[in-house]
Amino acid sequence: MSEETKTNNDCSRREFFAHISIALGSLAGVMVAIPVVGSILAPIINKPKPDWRPVGALKAFSQNEFVKVNFVDASPLPWSGVTAETAAWVRKTGEDTLIAFSVNCAHLGCPVRWVAGAKLFMCPCHGGVYYEDGSVAAGPPPRGLYQYPVRVRNGEVEILTSPIPITTV
Amino acid sequence: MESLRRAWLWFDDRTGLGGAIGPIARHAVPPNSASWFYVFGSATLFAFMVQVATGVTLAFMYVPASGDAYQSLQFITNQTTLGRIVRGMHNWGASAMILLVGLHMIRVYMTAAYKFPREMHWLTGVVLLALTVVMGFTGQVVRWDQTAVWSTIVASEMAGRVPFIGKWIADFLIGGETVGGATLSRMFAYHVFIIPALLFVFIGFHLYLVIKNGISEFPKAGEPVDPDTYREKYETMVKSKGVPFWPDAAWRDMVFGFIVITTILLIALVIGPPDLGPPPNPSNIDALPVPDWYFVFYFAFLALMPPAMETYLMVFGPLVVALILFTLPFISNRGERSPLRRPWAVAIVALTIASISGLWAIGISSPWSPHFHAKPLTAELIGADSGPIYRGGMYFNDKGCLYCHKIDGHGGERGPDLSYIGDRLSANELTWRIMNGGLNMPGFGGTLTSQELSDLVDFLKTRTKH
C-alpha cells in the first residue's frame, strides 16, 4: 500500500511512523530516566558539609589514654535515630593536643577496639592489630588507622565529622 | 454445579484462558523426565512464592526507616499475631530458596541440560542465581540490627576495592558517606522492588523457555547432543512416548513442593526467626558481623586468603565465577550429556561441594577472629597464686595474649595453641618472639616492661606436657 507513495531516497510513510514511534519512545524513556537516575545518585554526588562536633571537655581526657567518643555524623536525617551516631578513638597527647582515630579498621571497616593492657587496637573480624600511633602491628590491614581532624575550642574537644573511611586501591 | 459450569464456559469463551493454559499444562514431556531428579526447579519456585507471600505480609508491619526499623522488627516478632511465624518463614524460606537453587543447578549441570538448545535456560538461571544471592544479602541488611549495619559497611569496603570507581560504589551502597537515614530506605527499595521485579521477569523468561524448548530428557550415555538433529529427535520422541506434564510429571513437583513448604513452616514454628542483635547503632563497637549461613563459606574464603591477594579475589573472584558460568553453555553445547560419560563434571561438582563444606566448617568457628570474650586464666590453671609465674599468667590475660592464643582450652585460636609452648621454645626464643612478633602477631617490645616480659616468659616456660 504505502509502497505507492515511496519515492527514491525517501522513506516510506510506514518507515516514518516506525522511526517516529521509536524516537518518541526513547525520548520519553530519557525524560523519565533523568529525574529517576539523578534522584538515586544524589546522595552520592551531594557530599554533606563536614561539621565540628563537641565530644567532651578537655579536662575529662586523661593524658595518653584512649577514650571512645560518640558523636552525630555529618548528615543526620530526622528519621536516622541511633544510626546517626558514630564514634572515634581519641587520646590526649599533650597540653591541648589530641589525636583521633576512626573506629573503622582499614581492612574491611569492622569496629576496632582499644585493648588498654596491650596498648593495641584490635579488630574482631580478621585480627587486624594496630599500635597506639595507628600504624599496623599485625594482620591483614593494608594501611594504618584513619585519623579524624580534632581540635580544642574553649576547653571543649571537637571532632570534624568525616566519611566512613573506604580503603581503595 | 450446572450454574458453575456455565459460568466457567462463559469466562473461558470471553478470555480464552482455558484454551491457552490447558495445552501448556498437559504438554507432552519425556517420560524419563517425570522423575524425582526434576523437582528442584519447581521447588525453588514454590519457595519463592512463600517468600513473596511472607515478604508482602512483613511489609504490612515493617517500617523501612533507619531509626524505627529495629523497633518494628521487635514489634513484628513479639507483639503481632503470627508475625513471629511469618518472619520465621521468610527467613527459612530464603534458606530453602538458596539451597534449592543450588540443588537445581547441580542437577542441571550433572545432566548437562544446558546444552543445545537450552543455553538460554542456563543463562537466565545464572541471572536468577545472582538475583537470589543479592536478595539474601539485602534481606540480611533489612533485618536492621547491629550486624546489618556492620555488614553494610564491610560490603561497602569490599566494593571500595574496585579500581577507579570503588569509592563511588561504596557510597552508592551506603547511600552517602556514612551509614544513616538514607541507608535502609535504599536497601529496602532493592530488596522489595528492584530485585523482586527482576526476579519476576527472569522467572517468567526461564519458564517460557522450558515450554518453548521442552523439559530436557534424562540423559542416556552414548546418546550425544547434535544440534543438527536434536530438535527433531526430541520432538519425535515426545510425540510417540511423551506423557502429559499435568499430572503425570507435576504430581512429584507438588509432593516435593508440599514437603518444602511444610518444612519451612515447621522450622519457623520450632526455631522461629533469627534473633535480632543489638540496635543498629554504629557507635556501638562491640560487634562481630557474621553473615547468614549461606554466605559463611565465602566469608571464610576471603578471611583465609593472603592479604596481598584479597583485593583481586574480592573484586575479580565473583567476576571470574560469573564469566565461567556464562560461558559454560557456549564452551560445551553439544556431545554427551550423561554424567557417566562426563567424569570431569562429576569431579567439579564433588570438588565444589567439598570446598564449600570445608570453608563453611571453618567459617563457623572463625579461628581468624580474636576472642575478646575468652575466659581469663585462673590461678588454678596458671599453677601458682603469687610470684612471677602467677604475674606472668595475669599478664597473659591482660596484655591481649589470651584473645589469640589458647592455653588449656582457654583463649582464642588466631595464633598457635600455647598449652605446651614450654616444650617447644627456650626462654630466649620466647623473649625474642614476644618482643618482635611475627606474621600475624604484633611485637610487644615497645609496650612491655622488662619485668613484665620476664614474668610472661617464666609463665610460658611452665607450659609443658609433664
Interface residues (C-beta under 8 A of the other chain):
Chain A: L41 P43 I44 K47 P48 K68 N70 F71 D73 A74 S75 P76 L77 P78 W79 S80 G81 V82 T83 A84 E85 T86 A87 V103 N104 H107 L108 G109 C110 P111 V112 R113 V115 G117 A118 K119 L120 M122 C123 P124 C125 H126 G127 V129 Y131 A137 A138 G139 P140 P141 P142 T161 P163 I164 I166 T167 T168 V169
Chain B: A65 S66 G67 D68 Y70 V149 W150 I153 V154 S156 E157 M158 G160 R161 P163 G166 K167 W168 A170 D171 F172 I174 G175 G176 E177 T178 V179 G180 G181 A182 T183 L184 P279 P280 N281 P282 S283 I285 D286 A287 L288 P289 A303 P307 E310 T311 W368 S369 P370 F372 Y395 D398 K399 G400 C401 Y403 C404 R414 G437 L439 N440 M441 P442 G443 F444 G446 T447
